[in-house]
């Protein structure tokens, strides 16, 4: 059994008896693992916050960190299925390409997409493809409504200009994210692809945590020809509907 297998065996064994918790002796009996290896792994898992140890009862249990990780995985697995009909509705309302995305570390990932007839412009989005956070509408939403510490850490890096409109100054990007939080939506003003604009809004789950974003992409000339207020309103409305369903469970 590899070290990684031992770790997962211990975690799975303890979580399977979460209500009562398990003593060291019970863990050894259930896993058949050498005492020295089990003791070292348990110590590290407690230090990492994956397990808790109650000194009064000498019992190990899974921590809230595991619960939070489970909630994130479940939410993201369910999000595409739950949101798809709303994406279809948004597509029918705007006739634009609709995207659904989540954050994965320092990038975003497209998890669903409904295409519109080709405008003759190559779109960046494809399901499963990663996208930068700083120059996309969905990325800005995920940054703006995410954890402050994550946002601050992200803003310390350097950014590449993908088009003449890309915001690469961390101070200007911070101001942009503040505006996103205030207004409840984000714009990509030809910042990743020339000729294409996007509007995105956040999707919230339990405890008002942002779990994803929905966006529409359309030719930039629409913005110069008329107001894009209908697009902004439609995206915000559908994102709010998805959030409402998520929160209700």
FENQUIDA-V372674 format. One line per field, one symbol per residue. burial: # if it has 9 or more other ideal C-beta (glycine too) atoms within 8 Angstrom, else .. A space follows every 10 residues. Layout:
# FENQUIDA-V372674
burial=???
This chain:
# FENQUIDA-V372674
burial=.....##.## #.###.##.. ####.###.. #.#...###. ##..##...# #.##....## ###..##... ##..##..## .###.##### #..#.##### ###...#### ####...... #..##...#. ########## ######...# #..##...#. .##..###.# ..##.###.# #...####.# ###..##### #####....# ########## .#.....#.. ##.###.### ###..##..
